[in-house]
């Protein structure tokens, strides 16, 4: 039966008929030096479905609908010249100008997210524009290492130190790790700034420390016409935006923190995203592709009503 395969049966059907496993049938096939099962010809309906849905539906779902394996489906798609890759959009002069200003000064992942492109696409465009510098190994001298240590202790960022020394930011970051120097966000400059701004914020709220301020947060939020379950940091962001639109960097600088995200057990949230879900904060994109955050009309009405009372 294995040699003749009556009715053109497949090896799975033969395994069921012989009451053996598929692996056992394949072992015997190889032992008898029999060829594999002949591939079934593709019908016109299958080819039409493959052309229409390849790259749209998940491969497993489409292969199941066609009655084919995923490798066989991909092989047929390659023979027909069907591809799922779409051509990348053309670069505009504004995007080129932003790339010239920000390349090697902004994290590549952030710049790619701002432009809606991949990091690889940014590297290729930077190479075409002549922005990629030759990989020259920077020779660290005792004087440059002393400058690096002093500026890190003063709270300077990697880009600021790179501009001062005259090397790439990656070389500063790598050397800082080799010298076991702390990261920028834990520097005394940021700690002192955060401590000073927090003390001022507590004094304005009539509290002496964070626990007391958190205990009064619900009443403070209600006094401004805001939801009572807002965190103290979220209330602070709302009051800062009441003075005018700001970017994330400007909000972080005003508060004295490096990020507007907060970690809670089991989840990580973002203050601005939480305020946007509540309908209190909106955003729009400036010409330099940076998001500017501002209070919505509902939030402004709440604050105005609370101020009038």
C-alpha positions as CSV (number, residue, x, y, z in Angstrom):
1,X,0.0,0.0,0.0
2,X,2.9,2.4,0.8
3,X,4.4,1.8,-2.7
4,X,1.2,2.1,-4.7
5,X,-0.7,4.7,-2.6
6,X,-4.1,3.8,-4.0
7,X,-6.3,6.7,-4.9
8,X,-3.3,9.1,-4.6
9,X,-3.6,9.1,-0.9
10,X,-1.3,11.3,1.2
11,X,1.0,9.9,3.8
12,X,-1.3,11.1,6.7
13,X,-4.2,9.1,5.2
14,X,-2.0,6.1,4.7
15,X,-0.8,6.4,8.4
16,X,-4.5,6.3,9.5
17,X,-5.2,3.3,7.2
18,X,-2.2,1.4,8.3
19,X,-2.8,2.3,12.0
20,X,0.7,3.7,12.3
21,X,2.2,7.1,13.1
22,X,3.1,9.6,10.3
23,X,6.7,9.5,11.4
24,X,6.8,5.7,11.0
25,X,5.3,6.0,7.5
26,X,8.0,8.5,6.5
27,X,10.8,6.4,8.0
28,X,9.6,3.4,5.9
29,X,9.3,5.6,2.8
30,X,12.9,6.7,3.2
31,X,14.0,3.2,3.8
32,X,12.3,2.0,0.6
33,X,13.6,5.1,-1.2
34,X,10.2,6.2,-2.3
35,X,9.6,9.8,-3.4
36,X,7.5,12.2,-1.5
37,X,3.9,12.9,-2.2
38,X,3.3,14.8,-5.4
39,X,2.1,18.4,-4.8
40,X,-1.5,19.0,-5.7
41,X,-1.9,21.5,-8.6
42,X,-3.1,25.0,-7.7
43,X,-6.6,25.8,-8.9
44,X,-7.7,29.1,-10.3
45,X,-9.7,29.9,-7.2
46,X,-6.7,29.2,-4.9
47,X,-4.4,31.4,-7.0
48,X,-7.0,34.2,-6.9
49,X,-7.3,33.9,-3.2
50,X,-3.5,33.8,-2.7
51,X,-3.1,37.0,-4.9
52,X,-5.9,38.8,-3.0
53,X,-5.2,37.9,0.6
54,X,-1.4,37.2,0.8
55,X,0.1,39.6,3.2
56,X,-3.4,40.7,4.4
57,X,-4.5,37.6,6.4
58,X,-2.1,35.9,8.8
59,X,-0.1,33.2,7.1
60,X,-1.5,30.4,9.2
61,X,-5.1,31.4,8.5
62,X,-4.6,31.8,4.8
63,X,-2.7,28.5,4.5
64,X,-5.5,26.7,6.3
65,X,-8.1,28.2,4.0
66,X,-6.1,27.2,0.9
67,X,-5.4,23.7,2.2
68,X,-1.7,24.2,1.9
69,X,1.3,24.4,4.1
70,X,2.9,27.8,4.9
71,X,6.2,27.0,3.1
72,X,4.2,25.8,0.0
73,X,2.1,29.0,0.1
74,X,5.3,31.2,0.4
75,X,7.0,29.4,-2.4
76,X,4.0,29.9,-4.7
77,X,3.8,33.5,-3.8
78,X,7.5,34.0,-4.7
79,X,6.9,32.3,-8.0
80,X,4.1,34.6,-8.8
81,X,6.0,37.7,-7.6
82,X,3.6,38.5,-4.8
83,X,5.2,40.5,-2.0
84,X,3.9,42.1,1.2
85,X,6.5,44.9,1.2
86,X,5.2,48.3,0.1
87,X,7.6,50.9,-1.2
88,X,8.8,53.4,1.3
89,X,7.3,57.0,1.0
90,X,9.5,59.6,-0.6
91,X,11.5,61.9,1.6
92,X,10.2,65.5,1.7
93,X,12.5,68.5,2.1
94,X,11.2,69.2,5.6
95,X,12.0,65.6,6.7
96,X,15.5,66.0,5.2
97,X,16.1,69.2,7.1
98,X,14.9,67.7,10.3
99,X,17.2,64.7,9.8
100,X,20.1,67.1,9.2
101,X,19.4,68.9,12.4
102,X,18.7,65.9,14.6
103,X,20.9,63.1,13.3
104,X,23.5,62.0,15.9
105,X,21.9,64.5,18.4
106,X,18.7,62.6,19.0
107,X,18.2,58.9,19.8
108,X,17.7,57.1,16.5
109,X,14.6,55.3,17.8
110,X,12.9,58.5,18.9
111,X,13.7,60.2,15.6
112,X,12.4,57.3,13.6
113,X,9.2,57.3,15.6
114,X,8.8,61.1,15.0
115,X,9.3,60.7,11.3
116,X,7.2,57.5,11.0
117,X,10.1,55.5,9.5
118,X,12.5,52.7,10.5
119,X,15.9,53.2,12.0
120,X,17.4,51.4,9.0
121,X,15.7,53.8,6.7
122,X,17.1,56.8,8.6
123,X,20.6,55.4,8.4
124,X,20.3,54.9,4.6
125,X,18.9,58.4,4.1
126,X,21.7,59.9,6.4
127,X,24.3,58.1,4.3
128,X,22.8,59.5,1.1
129,X,22.8,63.0,2.6
130,X,26.5,62.6,3.7
131,X,25.6,62.8,7.5
132,X,27.3,59.6,8.5
133,X,30.7,60.3,9.9
134,X,33.6,57.9,9.4
135,X,34.1,55.6,12.3
136,X,37.2,57.1,13.8
137,X,38.3,55.7,17.2
138,X,38.6,58.6,19.6
139,X,41.8,58.5,21.6
140,X,40.9,59.2,25.3
141,X,43.6,61.1,27.1
142,X,43.9,61.6,30.8
143,X,42.8,65.2,30.3
144,X,39.6,64.2,28.4
145,X,38.8,61.5,31.0
146,X,39.2,64.1,33.7
147,X,36.8,66.4,31.9
148,X,34.4,63.5,31.5
149,X,34.5,62.7,35.2
150,X,34.0,66.3,36.2
151,X,31.1,66.9,33.9
152,X,29.4,63.7,34.9
153,X,29.7,64.6,38.5
154,X,28.2,68.1,37.7
155,X,25.2,66.4,36.0
156,X,26.0,67.1,32.4
157,X,24.3,64.9,29.7
158,X,26.2,62.7,27.3
159,X,25.5,65.0,24.3
160,X,26.7,68.0,26.2
161,X,29.9,66.2,27.1
162,X,30.4,65.0,23.5
163,X,30.0,68.5,22.2
164,X,32.6,69.8,24.7
165,X,35.2,67.1,24.1
166,X,34.6,66.9,20.3
167,X,33.6,63.2,19.9
168,X,30.4,61.2,19.2
169,X,27.8,60.6,21.9
170,X,28.2,56.8,21.5
171,X,31.9,57.2,22.5
172,X,31.0,59.2,25.6
173,X,28.4,56.7,26.6
174,X,30.7,53.7,26.1
175,X,33.5,55.4,28.0
176,X,31.2,56.3,30.8
177,X,30.2,52.7,31.2
178,X,33.8,51.5,31.1
179,X,34.7,53.9,33.9
180,X,31.6,52.8,35.9
181,X,30.3,56.3,36.1
182,X,26.6,56.8,37.1
183,X,23.9,57.6,34.6
184,X,22.7,61.1,33.9
185,X,19.3,60.9,35.4
186,X,20.7,60.1,38.9
187,X,23.1,63.1,38.8
188,X,23.1,65.6,41.7
189,X,21.9,68.3,39.3
190,X,18.7,66.5,38.7
191,X,18.3,65.3,42.2
192,X,18.8,68.9,43.6
193,X,16.4,70.3,41.0
194,X,13.7,67.8,41.7
195,X,14.1,68.3,45.5
196,X,13.9,72.1,45.2
197,X,10.9,72.1,42.9
198,X,9.1,69.5,45.0
199,X,9.7,71.5,48.2
200,X,8.2,74.6,46.4
201,X,5.3,72.5,45.3
202,X,4.6,71.2,48.8
203,X,4.8,74.7,50.2
204,X,2.2,75.9,47.7
205,X,-0.1,73.1,48.7
206,X,0.3,73.6,52.4
207,X,2.1,70.3,53.1
208,X,5.6,69.5,54.4
209,X,6.3,66.2,52.7
210,X,5.0,63.9,50.0
211,X,2.8,61.7,52.2
212,X,0.9,64.7,53.6
213,X,0.5,66.1,50.2
214,X,-0.8,62.8,48.8
215,X,-3.4,62.7,51.7
216,X,-4.6,66.2,50.6
217,X,-4.5,65.4,46.9
218,X,-8.2,64.4,46.6
219,X,-9.3,67.7,48.3
220,X,-6.9,69.7,46.2
221,X,-8.2,68.1,43.0
222,X,-11.8,68.8,43.9
223,X,-10.9,72.4,44.7
224,X,-9.7,72.8,41.1
225,X,-12.7,71.0,39.7
226,X,-10.7,67.9,38.7
227,X,-11.4,64.2,39.4
228,X,-10.6,63.2,43.0
229,X,-8.6,60.1,42.0
230,X,-5.9,62.1,40.2
231,X,-2.4,61.6,41.5
232,X,-0.5,64.6,42.8
233,X,1.9,64.5,39.9
234,X,-1.0,64.6,37.4
235,X,-2.5,67.6,39.3
236,X,0.9,69.3,39.0
237,X,1.0,68.7,35.2
238,X,-2.6,70.1,34.8
239,X,-1.7,73.3,36.6
240,X,1.5,73.7,34.6
241,X,-0.4,73.3,31.4
242,X,-2.9,75.9,32.6
243,X,-0.2,78.5,32.1
244,X,0.2,77.5,28.4
245,X,1.0,74.6,26.0
246,X,4.3,72.7,26.7
247,X,6.3,69.8,25.3
248,X,7.2,66.7,27.3
249,X,10.8,68.1,27.8
250,X,9.5,71.4,29.1
251,X,7.2,69.6,31.5
252,X,10.0,67.4,32.7
253,X,12.2,70.5,33.2
254,X,9.5,72.3,35.1
255,X,8.9,69.3,37.5
256,X,12.6,68.2,37.7
257,X,12.2,64.7,36.4
258,X,13.5,62.9,33.4
259,X,10.3,61.1,32.4
260,X,6.6,61.5,32.7
261,X,6.0,57.8,33.1
262,X,5.3,56.2,36.5
263,X,5.6,52.5,37.5
264,X,2.9,50.8,39.5
265,X,2.8,47.2,40.6
266,X,1.8,45.2,37.5
267,X,1.6,48.1,35.1
268,X,3.5,51.1,33.8
269,X,1.4,54.2,33.1
270,X,2.1,57.6,31.6
271,X,0.7,60.7,33.2
272,X,-0.1,62.5,29.9
273,X,-1.7,59.4,28.5
274,X,-3.9,59.0,31.6
275,X,-4.9,62.7,31.4
276,X,-5.7,62.3,27.7
277,X,-7.9,59.3,28.4
278,X,-9.8,61.4,30.9
279,X,-10.3,64.1,28.3
280,X,-8.3,66.7,30.2
281,X,-5.2,67.0,27.9
282,X,-4.9,67.1,24.2
283,X,-1.9,67.5,21.8
284,X,-0.9,68.7,18.4
285,X,2.3,68.4,16.3
286,X,4.4,71.4,15.6
287,X,6.5,72.1,12.5
288,X,9.5,70.4,14.1
289,X,7.5,67.2,14.6
290,X,7.4,67.6,18.4
291,X,4.1,67.1,20.2
292,X,2.8,70.1,22.1
293,X,0.4,69.3,25.0
294,X,-2.4,71.6,26.2
295,X,-5.5,71.5,28.3
296,X,-8.8,70.7,26.6
297,X,-11.8,73.0,26.7
298,X,-13.4,70.9,29.4
299,X,-10.3,71.1,31.7
300,X,-10.1,74.9,31.1
301,X,-13.8,75.3,32.0
302,X,-13.3,73.2,35.2
303,X,-10.4,75.4,36.3
304,X,-12.2,78.6,35.4
305,X,-15.3,77.5,37.4
306,X,-13.2,76.5,40.4
307,X,-11.3,79.9,40.2
308,X,-14.6,81.8,40.0
309,X,-15.9,80.0,43.0
